C-alpha cells in the first residue's frame, strides 16, 4: 500500500481541513473522511516525516521534526485561508491541540483516540506481531483496520526496530507536556475515544471532560484503528455535521 500526502489547495477557498495521522500511521487512515469534505474547501492530508517508508527511515526521524512539520504547514495554510479545521488521530491530536492554542485561524478540532493516558492491552501485541509477520486475517476486521492504518514498511530484521525506542520515548514525553493543555483549548472540539482501544486507556477521557469546550464520547465496540459499524456511522454523522456547520464560518 502506498502512503502519500494529499493536498487540494483551492485559490479562492476560505477554509482548509487538515488531517494529521498518528505515530507509524498514514494519511490512508482518513481515506473515508476526505471525500466528505465540501468541494469548496481546501484539503491537506499530511504524511509525517519518516512515515510511508522503511523501518530505518522511521528510526531516523524525530518528534521535533514532526512538530515542526505540522507547525510550518499550519502557518503556510494560515497565509492563504481564513479558517482551519484539524482532524487528527492519536499522536496527531497532540499536535492539533498545541497549534489550536496559538493560532486563531484554527476554528475547530475533530480528534480521534486522544492518547492522554496510555494503557497497553494484550491485543496490541498480538495484532502487532501479525503485522510484523506480514499476515492478516480477512475475517478479522480489527486486524485489517490496523494493517490499513500502518504507515511503515514491514521488515523481518527485528533488530532494526530497536531504533524506534527513542521515538516512543519522545511520544510519551509529548503526552505529558500536552495533557495539561487540554483545559486551555479555546475552540469547539469533538473527541472520540474507542471503548476497546488497545493503546489508549479509558481514563484519558477524564482529561477531556475537564474542558466544557470539548465534547467527548466513547465509540462502542471500537479499537485504536477499527470502528464498529454503528460507531462508524456515528463518527461519519458527526463529521458530516461538522463540515456542514463549517460552511457558515
N, C-alpha and C positions, 0 to 999 in steps of 0.2 A: 504494500500500500504506500502510495506517495504522500508526503506531508509537505504542503506548500502554503505559504501565506497568500491570502486572497484580499484584494483591495478593489473597491468600486468607488472611486472618488469622483463625485459629480461637481462640476464647476459652480453650479447655481444652488447647490444644496445647503440648507442652513443647519442640518442635523446629521451627525455621523454616529453610527453604532460600532463600538469597538469590542471585539471578542478577545479574551485572554485565557489561554488554557493553563493547566496545572503542570507540576513537575513531571517529567517524562511523558508529557501529554502531546496533543496535536490539534491543529485547527479543525481536523475532522470531527472532533468532539462536538462541534457546533453545526455540523453539516445539515441538520434538520431545522435549525433555528434561522440560519442565514437567509433562506428563501422567504421567510416570513417578515423580513424587514421591508417596510414600504419602499417601493421602487424610487421614490423621490428622495430617499435618504442615502447618504454615502455609507459604505461599509468598510471596515478594516478588521480582518480575522487574522490575528498575529501568529507568527511562528517564532518562538523564543530561541535565542542563540543556543547552539548545541543540540537542538531537537531536530528530528527529521533526518538524523544521520546515524552514525555508529556509536558504540559504547565508549570508544576512546574520545570521540569528539565531545560527548556529553561530559565526560570526566574533566575536560579542559575548560569548560565554561565556568560561570560563577553566578552567585546571587547578585553581585554588583552589576554584572553585565545585563542580567535580566531586568533589574530595576531601572538601570539607565536606558535600556532599550524601550521600555514601556513609557518612561517619563519623556524621552525625546519624541516618541511617536505621538503621545498625547499633546505635547507642546506644538508639534508640527501641525496637527489637525486643528488645534485651537486657533491657529493663524487664519484658517480658511472656513471655519464653521462656528456658528453661534452656540450650538447645543451639542453636548456629547453625552451619550448613554454608554455605560460599560456593562458588558455581560461577561462574567468570569466564573471559572471553575477552580476549586481547591486553592493551590498556591496563587493562582491568578487573582483570587479575591483579595489577597493581602495587598497586592499592587494597586488594585482598584480602590481600596479604602484609603490608602495613603494619597493617591492622586486626588481623590474627592475632597480631601481636607485642605488642599492648597490651590485647586483650580476651580474658579467659579463657573466655568463653562460646562462643567460636569453636572448634569441636571438629575440623573437617577442612576442607581446601581441595581443590577439584577444578578444575584450571586447564588452559586451552586456549591454545596459542600464546603462551607467556610471552615477551615481547619484550626479553629481557635484552641481546640483540645484534641490531641492525637490519642487514639485508642485502637491499637493494632489488634486485630482478631485473627484466629487461625485460618479463616478463609482467605485472607490476604496472601499468606504464604503458599497455600495450595494453588491458588489462582496464578500467583507469580511464577511458581515452578512450571505450571502448564505453559505459560507464555515463554519461559526460558527454554523449554524443550521444543518449542515451535509447534505445539499441538493446540487443538481446540475441540470442544465438544459442541457439535452443531445443535444438539438438543438442550444445551445449557446456555440460555440467553445471557446469563450474568458473565460467564467467561467470554462469550462472543463480544459483549459490550466492552469488556476490559481490553480485549485484543484490539478492537477498533479505536479505542481511546489511547492506545500506547504508541508513543511517537519516537521510539528509538529502535534501530535495527537489532534483531537478536544476535547474540554472539555466544557460542558454546564455550569459549575460553573464559571460564568463570573468574579467573584471577583479574581480568580486566575490570570487573565490577568493583574491585577494591577502591578504585579511583572515584567511585561515586560517593563514598563516605563523607568527604568534605561538603558535597552538595547538600546532602541531607542534614548535616550539622548546621549548615548555613540556613536551611529552611526552618529548622527548629528555633534558631535564634531569631529569625524574622517573625515567626509566630509570636514569640514572647514580646517582641517590640510592638507589633501591630495590635495585638489583642486589647490592650487598654484604650486604644484609639477608637474602638467601636462606639464608645459613649459619645464621641465627638462628631460622628457623621452628621452633617447638617442638612442632608437632602433625602428625599424619599428613597428607600432601599427595600428591596424584596430579597429575602434569603430563604433558600430551600435546602433543608438538611435531609439526608436519607436515613430512614429509620434503622436500616440494617447495614449502614456504612461499615466497611471492613477497616477503614483507616481513621476516620474522624469519629471521636467519641460523641455520644448523645449529649454529654454535659457541655459541649461547645454552645449549645442553644442558650444557656443562661447568660452568656456574654452578649448575645444578640438581643435578648429580651430586655436588656438594661437601657436600651435607647428606644424611645417611642417613635422615632422616625423609621425604625426598622420593623417591617412586617415579616416575621419569621414563622416558618411552619415545617413540619416533618412530612416527607413523602413516604407513604407506607409501602412496604414491600420492596423498597429500592436500596441499592448499594452505592458505592462511590461513583461508579460509571454506568450502572444499569438502573433503568426506571421501569417499574411495573406498569402494565398497560393503563390502569386507572390513574396512577401517579403521573404518567407521561401526558395523559390527556389534561390533567390539572395543570401541569407545567406549561404545556402549549397554550392553554386557555389564558393563563396569566401573562405569558409573553405576548400573545396577540393583543391582549388588552393594553399592555404597556406600550406597545408600538402604536396602537390607535390613539392613545392619550398623548403620545409624544408629538403627534401631528399638530397639537394645539400650542406647542412651545412658540 
